[in-house]
Amino acid sequence: MCEGTCRLGGTPGFARAAEALAAVQGRYDGSLAAVAAWGPVAADPAGFRARVLFQVCVAAGLHGAATVSRRILLIGAGRLR
């Protein structure tokens, strides 16, 4: 349970407290994956809107990771273990 949390300097207690936030993040990631899969195949204008939404969400995630902690961005990209 502490694998990712400990990499970021957290504790098992913090991981338990943040469990609900992690569940929300999982739903967000699933929704983003659905938009990424649906956008390219959907007819315009809905497909265009889905592609724009995906790009805005990715840009917001990259900005958030870079401004909060570059370590989060590296771990999310799988480059740091």
GUTORGU-208896 format. One record per atom (N, C-alpha, C): residue in one letter; x, y, z. Coordinates in steps of 0.02 Angstrom, whole numbers, padded with zeros to 5 digits, always signed. Layout:
BEGIN
aXYZ
...
% end
This chain:
BEGIN
m+00041-00060+00000
m+00000+00000+00000
m+00043+00063+00000
c+00104+00057+00023
c+00146+00116+00030
c+00191+00127-00030
e+00189+00085-00080
e+00237+00088-00135
e+00241+00158-00166
g+00187+00182-00196
g+00188+00248-00228
g+00191+00304-00177
t+00156+00297-00121
t+00155+00349-00070
t+00223+00359-00040
c+00258+00306-00027
c+00325+00312+00003
c+00374+00343-00045
r+00365+00330-00109
r+00409+00362-00159
r+00403+00438-00156
l+00344+00461-00139
l+00332+00533-00135
l+00343+00560-00065
g+00367+00519-00020
g+00381+00542+00048
g+00323+00537+00096
g+00271+00498+00079
g+00213+00491+00122
g+00220+00432+00170
t+00167+00421+00207
t+00166+00366+00255
t+00105+00322+00241
p+00105+00261+00269
p+00046+00219+00259
p-00018+00251+00287
g-00013+00289+00341
g-00071+00323+00368
g-00099+00375+00320
f-00054+00411+00287
f-00075+00460+00237
f-00109+00424+00178
a-00081+00367+00159
a-00110+00329+00103
a-00182+00308+00119
r-00194+00286+00180
r-00263+00267+00199
r-00309+00328+00198
a-00284+00385+00221
a-00325+00446+00222
a-00340+00471+00152
a-00295+00459+00106
a-00303+00484+00038
a-00335+00433-00009
e-00360+00379+00019
e-00389+00326-00023
e-00448+00350-00065
a-00491+00392-00037
a-00548+00417-00074
a-00525+00462-00132
l-00474+00502-00120
l-00447+00544-00174
l-00419+00501-00230
a-00387+00447-00212
a-00360+00402-00263
a-00416+00370-00305
a-00472+00355-00273
a-00528+00327-00309
a-00556+00377-00359
v-00560+00440-00339
v-00584+00492-00384
v-00535+00500-00442
q-00471+00498-00428
q-00420+00503-00481
q-00428+00446-00530
g-00443+00387-00506
g-00454+00330-00550
g-00513+00340-00596
r-00567+00367-00570
r-00625+00381-00612
r-00609+00435-00664
y-00571+00485-00643
y-00550+00538-00690
y-00508+00507-00746
d-00460+00465-00728
d-00417+00433-00778
d-00458+00390-00826
g-00508+00355-00799
g-00551+00314-00842
g-00592+00356-00890
s-00618+00412-00865
s-00656+00457-00908
s-00612+00487-00962
l-00551+00505-00944
l-00504+00534-00992
l-00487+00482-01046
a-00478+00420-01025
a-00464+00366-01074
a-00522+00356-01121
a-00584+00360-01095
a-00643+00352-01137
a-00647+00408-01189
v-00633+00470-01167
v-00635+00526-01214
v-00579+00519-01266
a-00521+00495-01245
a-00465+00486-01292
a-00482+00432-01344
a-00519+00381-01324
a-00537+00328-01371
a-00596+00349-01415
w-00643+00387-01388
w-00703+00405-01425
w-00692+00464-01472
g-00650+00512-01451
g-00640+00572-01490
g-00620+00561-01562
p-00571+00519-01576
p-00549+00510-01645
p-00601+00476-01690
v-00647+00437-01662
v-00695+00401-01703
v-00764+00434-01706
a-00777+00482-01662
a-00842+00515-01660
a-00847+00565-01718
a-00908+00572-01742
a-00920+00620-01796
a-00915+00691-01769
d-00894+00738-01811
d-00892+00808-01791
d-00964+00834-01787
p-00981+00881-01744
p-00938+00921-01700
p-00923+00888-01633
a-00957+00833-01616
a-00944+00801-01551
a-00873+00774-01546
g-00848+00746-01600
g-00780+00719-01600
g-00728+00774-01590
f-00738+00830-01623
f-00692+00886-01614
f-00693+00910-01542
r-00752+00916-01513
r-00758+00938-01443
r-00724+00889-01396
a-00731+00824-01410
a-00699+00774-01368
a-00623+00779-01373
r-00598+00790-01433
r-00525+00797-01441
r-00499+00859-01405
v-00536+00914-01409
v-00516+00974-01374
v-00518+00963-01298
l-00571+00930-01274
l-00575+00915-01202
l-00515+00873-01180
f-00498+00822-01219
f-00441+00780-01202
f-00377+00821-01198
q-00365+00863-01247
q-00304+00903-01248
q-00301+00952-01190
v-00357+00982-01173
v-00359+01028-01116
v-00346+00991-01051
c-00375+00932-01043
c-00363+00892-00982
c-00291+00870-00976
v-00261+00850-01030
v-00191+00829-01029
v-00146+00889-01012
a-00160+00946-01043
a-00121+01007-01029
a-00128+01027-00956
a-00189+01024-00929
a-00200+01042-00859
a-00163+00993-00813
g-00164+00929-00830
g-00128+00880-00789
g-00053+00890-00791
l-00026+00905-00849
l+00046+00918-00854
l+00065+00981-00816
h+00024+01033-00822
h+00038+01095-00785
h+00035+01083-00710
g-00016+01047-00688
g-00023+01032-00616
g+00036+00992-00590
a+00055+00941-00627
a+00111+00899-00604
a+00176+00938-00603
a+00186+00981-00652
a+00248+01019-00656
a+00252+01074-00602
t+00195+01103-00585
t+00196+01157-00536
t+00193+01132-00464
v+00162+01075-00453
v+00159+01048-00385
v+00224+01013-00368
s+00243+00965-00410
s+00305+00928-00398
s+00325+00893-00463
r+00383+00909-00488
r+00407+00877-00549
r+00413+00801-00539
r+00423+00780-00477
r+00428+00710-00461
r+00363+00672-00478
i+00306+00706-00467
i+00242+00675-00484
i+00238+00661-00558
l+00260+00709-00598
l+00259+00702-00671
l+00304+00644-00692
l+00363+00638-00663
l+00409+00584-00681
l+00383+00516-00660
i+00353+00512-00602
i+00325+00448-00579
i+00265+00429-00622
g+00223+00479-00638
g+00165+00466-00681
g+00185+00442-00750
a+00240+00467-00775
a+00265+00446-00840
a+00302+00379-00837
g+00313+00353-00777
g+00346+00289-00769
g+00422+00293-00774
r+00450+00352-00771
r+00522+00360-00778
r+00559+00356-00713
l+00525+00365-00658
l+00558+00365-00593
l+00527+00310-00550
r+00568+00270-00520
r+00542+00215-00479
r+00564+00224-00408
% end
